[in-house]
């Protein structure tokens, strides 16, 4: 089984730009080891009663951190624009 997890950094009361900056900073300040520990703990909390054992049941964790655009940018750009911005190419 493959699962996809997303961390959404939401800071109510801040502008979209401020939320993006704060979320990006938090994301980059968190080590891969801390992310892995949190994921294993969260899965254990959610599924241990059903027999889940993180050391046995998780074969690997792939963590991608994209800090190129503020997270709320997805609300303002199409997926085509987002892709071209990430590649540094202006959309046509």
C-alpha angles and dihedrals in degrees: 000000000000121000129191118211128189129197111211113197106209124175108178114214095031125102119256089255093051091046090051093049094047093045092048090050092049092047094051093043092056113087123228088243091057092048091050092048092049093048093049091047094047092050091047091051092049102040111021093099087061091053099269115158114184094207091053103032104043111075095179146337123223114197122194118187116193112188097161098102132023108266095242088058089092087072092058105038132056117241088254091054092046092052094049092046091052089052091047093243120128114239115251 
